[in-house]
Amino acid sequence: MKNFMRIAFALLFINLLSFNANAQNNSKEEAELLKMWDAVWQAYESGDESKMWSFYDKNACEVYPDGSSMCGLKAIIEGYEQFKTMLEGTPSWSMTKPEITFFGSDMALLMADVTADIKLKGGQQIGGKSKFSTIIRKVNGNWLIAFDSQTPVMEMPVSGN
């Protein structure tokens, strides 16, 4: 029984050390991801599209609020260039700090609440509140966007109960 208790305490201690090391590693990775995410938005806001696209994987995919999708960085860039021709002025975006969920050491999901104010030529207003989801994966030591999607937030009816 004494040996069993010693082994149990030893396993518990090893498990706690492992959990602490993993938490510290995730904290470091989270800080790295948030720094990368800030750099993506700074590139967008400053108009440095070349830098912005450098954070995307060449095989990235996107799903848009209208349900359309594109895969491949070249197609995403072409779609973005086409979208810009429809704009009147520069879109305005505000975003909360992303919540990060890790899937191992080389993949993470970032989710944030976004409010967009986008005016199209002809006066049509689009945007509003949405949930932005991005899957980021580590490639050759760099975090790259592999997938992103923006889902409009729709008010749901309140139950009458």
N, C-alpha and C positions, 0 to 999 in steps of 0.2 A: 504494500500500500504506500510506503514511503517513497519507493521508486516511482510509482505511478504519479504521485503528487509532484515530485521533482520534475518529472518529464512534462507534466501538464503545465507547471509554472514556467519551465524553460520554453515550451512551445508558445505560451501566451506572451512571454517576453520577446521572443523572436518575431512573433506576429506584430506586436506593437512597434518594434523597431522598423519592420518592413513597411507598416502603414505610415509611420512618420516619414520615412525616406520617400515613399510614393507621394505623400502629400506635399513634401518640399519640392519634388520634381515637378508635380502638377502646377504648383505655385509659380515655379520658374517658367514652365511652358506657357502658363496662362499669361504671365507678364509679357513674354515674347509674342504671343498671339495678339494681345491688345496693342502692343507697339506696332506690329505689322498692320493691324486693322486701322489704326490711326493714320499710318502712312498711306494706305489705300485711299482713305477719305481726304487726306491733305492733297494727294495727287489729283483727285477728282475736283476738289474745290478750287485748286490753283490752275486747273485746265491742263495739267501735265498728263495727257492721256497715255503717252508712251510709258511713263512710270506706272500709271494706274494699271495698264494691261500687263505689266511685268509681274504682277502679283497673281495672274491667272495661269492655271495649268493649260497647256496647249489643247487638251481634250476636255476642257471645262464644258459644263452644260448649264443652261438657265431655263427656268420656267417663269413666264411673265404673268402679271395679274389677269390678262385676258385669256390665259390658258395656253397660249402658244409657247413653243420651246425651241431652243437652238442648242446645238452641240458643236464644239470645236471653236477655238479662240477666233479663228478667221471669220467664221459665220457670226459670232457674237459681235465682233467689231463692226462688221458690215451692217448688222441689224441696228447697232447703236448709231452709226453714221446716218442711216436712213431715218431713224427716230429723231435725230437732231434737226433734220430738215423740216420736221413737222412742228417744231417748237417756236413759241413766241417768247423770247427772253430766255433767261437761265432758270431751270427748275430749282426749287428750294427744298432741302431735305433736313429733317432733324431726326436724331436717332438716340435711343437710350444706350447705355453701356451694354454690350452684348453679354448674355449668359453663355458660359462655355461648358460643354459636355465633351469629355475626352472618350474616344474609342481606341484605346491603346495609346502608344507613344507617338504615333505618326498620323493620327486623324482626329479631328474635332468638329463639333457642331457649334456654330455661333448663332444665337437668336437674339433679335432686338425688336423693340417696337419702333416703328418709323411713321413719321408724318411727312407727306410730300405735298407740295404745292406746285403743280405743273400746268402751264397754260399752253394750249395748242394754237396754231395760227387759226384765225377765225373766231377766237374768243372762247373756245371750249375749255373748261376747267376739268382736269383729272387729278387723281392722286388721293389724298386723304390718309386715313389711318390704315396701317398694314403691319403684318408680322414678317420680318425679314429673316430668312434662314439661309445659312451658308455652311457648306461642308468644306473644310480646309484640310489638306493633307501635306505631310512633309515629304518633299522631293529633294534629294541631294542636300539635305540640311536646311532647306528653305520651305517656309509655309506658303502654299499656293492654294488659290480658290479652285476647287474642283466642281462645285455645284452651288448655285444660289437660286433662290425663289422668293418672290414677294407675294404674300397672300393678303388680299384686302380683308379688313376687319368689318364684318357685317353684324349689325345689331340683331340679336335674336329676340323673338317675342317672349315676353314674360309669361310664365305659366299662371293660369287663372285659379290655381288651387289655393 
